[in-house]
Amino acid sequence: MRDSKIVSRKFGIENSHTLSVAREYGGYNGVDAAFSLESEAIVEIIKKSGLRGKGGGGAPAGNKWALIPRNGDKPVYLAVNADESEPGTFKDRQIISKDPHLLIEGIIITCYAIGANDAYIYIRGEYFQFQRILQAAIDEAYEAGIIGEKVMGYDYRLDITVHRGAGAYICGEKSALLESMEGKRGHPRLKPHFKEPEWYFGNPTLVNNVETIASVPFIVKNGTDAYREYGTHASPGTLLFALSGHINRPGVYEAEFGTPMLEYIEYYGGGIKNGKKLKAVIPGGASTPVLSADEVACAVLDYEQMRVQGSSLGTGGMIVMDEDTCMVQALQNLLSFYHHESCGQCTPCREGTGWVDNIVAKLLDGRGKAEDIDRLLDVSEPMNGKTICVFAPAVSGVIDTFVTKFRSEFEAYLRETDV
């Protein structure tokens, strides 16, 4: 497997989080390259590169940037999503702790491209130690004149503010994030019927994930062709995959899109622990449908192929489960989380997550009936596509795939109660 380090290139270097090391390895060179271009040209470069959002949705980043109006009478903002509350996902914190100056460089270039003078990094409340590292890097950048009234000597002001969340999973959803930044409860907003930017206090705002922004300097410095050398035609570039579960070497490893999933698990994860067999993989964080071992054997790590498999690449949080995993207990673990984290705004989500959590708990307690398994699927159906955000539809997909692919394990609990 070839080396494909774009974002993680400096992760293994001592003191890689400091400004001196960042500059030694070419940090902030992309800023000069960006300011030699018109801002509109940078948006076109991002479009041509095929960079896709790496926070879960996978939408083309350049198209999203192009929605920001130019030369308007309202200020423009950038909100960087560092909430990272998806179970199984821990890649953004690697960027923040190992190479925060790469993120800052990406913020500078992105803000210049869209005409923003203020950027906010919304970071998960539990990430206190990572917030301290990030803030120290921002302070270094201010002291060095990299950001502030004149970005690296250019006639362009940029201020960066770290905004800590309060630990609500739903604030990883971009509109709930902005609601939280505005001082309100983190509830997702109704979606418009046409494409438009997000809005922060009524002003046009771009919301992008940490890894998406951290990928920008490479593209601007090396060109679109260099980025497209990695990955596939439809999914160019790389992604940081957070690999956890029953494997020998859990961690965060960057790989290009199009890599076979089983090859990735074997090469980076060192295979399944204790020589056991693979049973299932959750491919993109806990809210993505589970894949059986047979499906993993032919799965490819890109957005299109994951969709064909009936799942999603999501945030790249790959959770590996071995042959001894009880899939009923695994589902109950996930449903307990979603029951707790539902914001309660939409009835199908508020009531549905609690209902399915209780049903699975009932099965595990030995009080389940045969109809309870089908009831899980019945409750799942109205949760899909009938809510403001994708929280409930994601839970619905998780329920459906666990129950349909591993139904015999759910039925086994019923047989035990009949003895």
C-alpha positions in Angstrom: 0.0 0.0 0.0 1.6 3.3 -1.1 2.2 6.2 1.2 -0.6 8.7 1.0 0.0 11.2 3.8 -1.4 14.5 2.9 -2.9 15.7 6.3 -0.9 13.4 8.6 2.6 14.0 7.1 3.9 15.6 10.3 2.1 13.5 12.8 5.2 11.4 13.7 7.6 14.4 14.1 8.6 15.5 17.6 6.9 18.7 18.7 4.9 18.8 15.4 2.3 21.0 17.2 4.7 23.9 17.4 5.1 26.8 15.0 8.9 26.2 14.6 8.4 22.7 13.5 5.5 23.6 11.2 7.6 26.2 9.4 10.6 23.9 9.2 8.4 21.5 7.1 6.8 24.1 4.9 4.0 25.3 7.1 2.2 28.5 5.9 3.8 28.4 2.5 0.4 27.9 1.1 -0.7 31.3 2.3 1.7 33.0 0.0 0.5 30.8 -2.9 -3.1 31.7 -2.0 -2.6 35.5 -1.8 -0.9 35.4 -5.2 -4.3 34.4 -6.6 -7.7 36.1 -6.8 -10.0 34.7 -4.1 -12.4 33.4 -6.8 -9.6 31.4 -8.3 -9.0 29.5 -5.1 -12.7 28.4 -5.0 -12.3 27.1 -8.5 -9.1 25.2 -7.5 -11.0 23.5 -4.7 -13.8 22.7 -7.1 -11.4 21.1 -9.6 -9.6 19.2 -7.0 -12.7 17.3 -6.1 -12.2 17.8 -2.4 -15.2 16.4 -0.5 -16.3 17.3 3.0 -14.7 14.9 5.5 -17.1 15.4 8.3 -19.5 12.7 7.2 -21.6 14.0 4.3 -18.9 13.9 1.6 -20.4 16.8 -0.4 -18.1 18.6 -2.8 -16.4 21.3 -0.8 -15.9 23.8 -3.7 -19.5 23.9 -4.5 -20.3 24.7 -0.9 -17.7 27.5 -0.9 -19.3 28.9 -4.1 -22.6 29.5 -2.3 -21.1 32.3 -0.2 -22.2 35.6 -1.8 -19.4 38.1 -2.8 -19.3 41.8 -2.4 -22.4 41.8 -0.2 -23.3 44.2 2.6 -23.1 41.5 5.3 -20.0 40.0 6.9 -19.0 36.5 6.0 -17.9 33.9 8.6 -16.1 30.5 8.6 -17.2 28.0 11.3 -14.8 25.0 11.6 -16.6 21.9 13.0 -14.4 20.3 15.6 -17.3 18.9 17.6 -16.4 15.2 16.7 -18.8 13.5 19.0 -19.5 10.5 16.8 -18.7 7.3 18.6 -15.8 5.6 16.9 -14.5 8.8 15.4 -11.3 10.5 16.7 -9.4 11.7 13.7 -9.9 15.5 14.0 -8.3 15.6 17.4 -5.2 14.1 15.8 -4.9 17.1 13.5 -5.6 19.5 16.4 -3.0 17.9 18.7 -0.4 16.9 16.1 -0.5 19.7 13.5 -2.8 22.5 14.6 -0.8 25.0 12.4 -1.9 23.0 9.3 -5.5 23.7 10.4 -4.8 27.4 10.9 -3.1 27.6 7.5 -6.2 26.0 6.0 -8.4 28.5 7.8 -6.4 31.4 6.5 -6.7 30.2 2.9 -10.4 29.3 3.2 -11.3 32.7 4.7 -9.4 34.6 2.0 -11.2 32.5 -0.6 -14.7 33.3 0.7 -14.0 36.8 2.0 -14.3 36.0 5.7 -12.4 38.0 8.4 -13.5 36.0 11.3 -13.3 32.3 11.9 -14.7 30.2 14.7 -13.5 26.7 15.7 -16.4 24.9 17.5 -14.7 22.2 19.5 -16.2 19.4 21.5 -16.5 20.4 25.2 -14.8 17.2 26.4 -11.7 18.0 24.2 -10.3 20.3 26.9 -6.7 19.1 26.5 -6.9 19.4 22.7 -8.5 22.9 23.0 -5.4 24.0 25.0 -3.0 22.8 22.3 -5.1 24.5 19.6 -5.3 27.7 21.5 -1.6 27.7 22.1 -1.0 27.3 18.4 -3.4 30.2 17.6 -1.6 32.4 20.2 1.7 31.5 18.4 0.2 32.5 15.1 -0.9 35.9 16.5 2.5 36.6 18.1 4.2 35.8 14.8 2.0 38.1 12.8 0.5 35.1 10.8 -3.0 36.1 11.8 -4.4 39.3 13.1 -4.7 42.8 11.6 -2.4 41.8 8.7 -2.2 38.2 7.7 1.5 37.5 7.2 2.0 41.1 6.1 -0.9 41.1 3.6 -3.6 43.7 3.8 -6.1 41.2 5.2 -7.4 40.9 8.7 -8.3 37.5 10.2 -9.2 36.6 13.7 -9.7 33.1 14.9 -11.8 32.2 18.0 -12.1 28.8 19.7 -15.7 28.2 20.9 -16.2 25.3 23.3 -19.4 23.3 23.1 -21.2 21.8 26.1 -20.9 18.1 25.1 -24.1 17.7 23.0 -23.7 15.2 20.2 -26.3 16.9 18.0 -24.1 20.1 17.8 -22.0 18.2 15.3 -24.9 18.9 12.9 -23.9 22.1 11.2 -27.1 24.1 11.8 -27.3 23.0 15.4 -23.7 24.0 15.8 -24.6 27.5 14.7 -27.6 27.6 16.9 -25.3 26.8 19.8 -22.8 29.5 18.7 -25.6 32.0 18.8 -26.2 31.1 22.4 -29.3 29.1 21.8 -30.2 25.4 22.4 -28.5 23.2 19.9 -31.4 22.2 17.7 -31.0 21.6 14.0 -32.7 24.1 11.7 -35.3 23.4 9.0 -33.5 23.0 5.7 -34.2 25.4 2.8 -35.8 24.2 -0.4 -32.8 25.5 -2.5 -29.0 25.6 -2.0 -27.8 28.4 0.1 -25.0 29.0 2.7 -25.5 28.5 6.4 -26.3 31.6 8.5 -24.7 32.9 11.7 -26.7 35.7 13.2 -28.2 36.2 9.8 -24.9 36.4 8.0 -23.6 34.0 5.3 -21.4 31.3 6.9 -19.4 28.4 5.6 -19.3 25.3 7.9 -16.6 22.8 7.2 -15.0 19.9 9.1 -11.5 20.1 10.6 -10.0 17.6 8.1 -11.6 19.3 5.1 -10.0 22.6 6.0 -6.7 20.9 6.8 -6.6 19.4 3.3 -6.8 22.8 1.6 -3.1 23.9 2.0 -1.8 20.8 0.1 -4.2 21.5 -2.8 -3.3 25.2 -3.1 0.4 24.5 -2.8 0.6 21.4 -5.1 -2.3 21.9 -7.4 -5.4 19.9 -8.2 -3.6 17.2 -10.2 -1.4 16.4 -7.2 -4.4 15.8 -5.0 -6.2 13.8 -7.7 -3.2 11.5 -7.9 -4.8 9.9 -4.9 -8.1 8.2 -4.6 -10.7 7.6 -7.3 -12.2 9.8 -10.0 -15.3 10.5 -8.0 -13.7 10.4 -4.5 -10.2 12.0 -5.0 -7.7 12.4 -2.2 -7.4 10.7 1.2 -9.2 10.4 4.5 -8.0 9.9 8.0 -9.7 6.7 9.2 -10.0 6.1 12.9 -9.6 2.4 13.4 -10.8 0.8 16.7 -12.3 -2.4 18.1 -10.9 -5.9 18.0 -7.7 -5.2 16.1 -4.1 -5.4 17.0 -3.1 -1.8 16.2 -6.0 0.7 16.8 -5.2 4.2 15.7 -5.7 6.9 13.1 -4.2 6.1 9.7 -4.5 8.1 6.5 -5.3 6.2 3.3 -6.5 7.1 -0.2 -10.1 6.6 -1.2 -10.6 3.4 -3.2 -8.5 1.2 -0.8 -10.1 -2.2 -0.1 -11.5 -2.2 3.4 -10.1 -5.6 4.3 -6.7 -4.6 3.0 -6.8 -1.5 5.1 -7.7 -3.4 8.3 -4.9 -6.0 7.7 -2.2 -3.5 6.7 -2.8 -0.7 9.3 -4.7 -2.5 12.0 -2.6 -5.7 11.9 -5.6 -7.9 11.6 -8.1 -9.2 14.1 -6.8 -9.7 17.7 -5.9 -13.1 19.0 -6.3 -14.7 15.6 -10.1 -14.6 15.7 -12.4 -14.2 12.7 -13.9 -11.0 11.6 -17.7 -10.7 12.2 -18.7 -7.2 11.3 -17.5 -3.6 10.8 -19.2 -0.3 11.3 -17.4 1.6 8.5 -17.9 5.3 9.2 -18.7 6.0 12.8 -21.5 4.6 14.9 -24.3 6.2 12.9 -23.5 4.2 9.7 -25.1 0.9 8.9 -23.1 -2.2 9.9 -21.4 -4.5 7.3 -21.1 -8.2 7.7 -17.8 -10.0 7.2 -18.8 -11.1 3.7 -19.7 -7.5 2.8 -16.4 -6.3 4.2 -14.5 -8.7 2.0 -15.7 -6.8 -1.1 -16.0 -3.3 0.4 -14.0 -0.4 -0.9 -13.3 2.8 1.1 -14.9 5.5 -1.0 -18.3 7.2 -0.9 -19.8 5.6 -4.0 -18.9 2.0 -3.2 -20.1 2.4 0.4 -23.4 3.6 -0.9 -23.6 0.5 -3.2 -23.0 -1.6 -0.1 -25.9 0.1 1.7 -23.8 1.9 4.2 -21.7 5.1 4.3 -18.1 6.2 4.7 -19.3 8.8 7.2 -16.5 10.2 9.3 -14.2 7.3 8.7 -14.6 5.9 12.2 -14.1 2.2 11.5 -15.2 -0.1 14.4 -14.1 -3.7 14.0 -15.9 -6.6 15.7 -14.7 -10.2 16.0 -16.6 -13.5 16.0 -17.3 -13.3 19.7 -19.2 -10.0 19.6 -22.8 -10.2 20.6 -24.6 -8.0 18.1 -27.6 -7.6 20.3 -25.5 -6.1 23.0 -23.6 -4.0 20.4 -26.9 -2.6 19.1 -28.1 -1.8 22.7 -24.9 0.1 23.4 -25.5 2.3 20.3 -29.2 2.8 21.0 -28.5 3.8 24.6 -26.2 6.5 23.2 -28.7 7.8 20.7 -31.6 7.7 23.2 -29.5 9.9 25.5 -28.3 12.3 22.7 -31.6 12.9 20.8 -32.3 16.7 21.1 -36.0 15.9 21.4 -37.1 18.4 18.8 -38.8 15.8 16.5 -41.3 13.3 17.8 -40.1 10.3 15.7 -36.6 10.8 17.0 -37.5 11.7 20.6 -39.9 8.9 21.1 -38.4 6.4 18.7 -34.9 6.3 20.1 -36.3 5.6 23.6 -38.7 3.0 22.3 -36.1 0.9 20.5 -33.6 1.3 23.3 -36.2 -0.2 25.7 -37.1 -3.0 23.3 -33.5 -4.2 23.0 -32.9 -3.9 26.7 -36.0 -6.0 27.2 -34.6 -8.7 24.9 -31.3 -8.7 26.8 -33.1 -9.0 30.1 -34.8 -12.2 28.9 -38.3 -10.6 28.8 -38.5 -10.3 25.0 -41.3 -11.7 22.8 -41.0 -12.8 19.2 -42.9 -9.8 18.0 -40.4 -7.5 19.6 -37.9 -8.1 16.9 -40.3 -7.0 14.2 -41.4 -4.1 16.3 -37.8 -2.8 16.2 -38.2 -2.6 12.4 -41.7 -1.2 12.7 -40.5 1.7 15.0 -37.5 2.2 12.8 -39.6 3.0 9.6 -41.2 6.3 10.7 -37.8 7.5 12.1 -36.4 7.5 8.5 -37.0 10.7 6.5 -39.5 12.3 8.8 -37.3 14.5 10.9 -35.5 17.8 10.6 -32.0 16.4 10.6 -30.4 13.0 9.7 -30.0 11.8 13.4 -33.1 9.6 13.4 -32.7 8.3 9.8 -29.1 7.3 10.8 -30.4 5.4 13.8 -33.0 3.8 11.6 -30.3 2.5 9.3 -28.3 1.1 12.2 -31.3 -0.8 13.6 -32.4 -2.2 10.2 -28.9 -3.6 9.3 -28.2 -5.0 12.8 -31.6 -6.8 12.9 -31.7 -8.0 9.3 -28.1 -9.1 9.0 -27.9 -10.7 12.5 -31.5 -11.7 13.2 -30.6 -15.1 14.4 -28.7 -13.6 17.4 -31.8 -11.6 18.3 -33.9 -14.8 18.0 -31.4 -16.7 20.2 -32.4 -14.5 23.2 -36.0 -15.5 22.6 -35.2 -19.2 22.5 -33.4 -18.9 25.8 -36.5 -17.4 27.4 -38.6 -20.3 26.2 -36.5 -22.9 28.0 
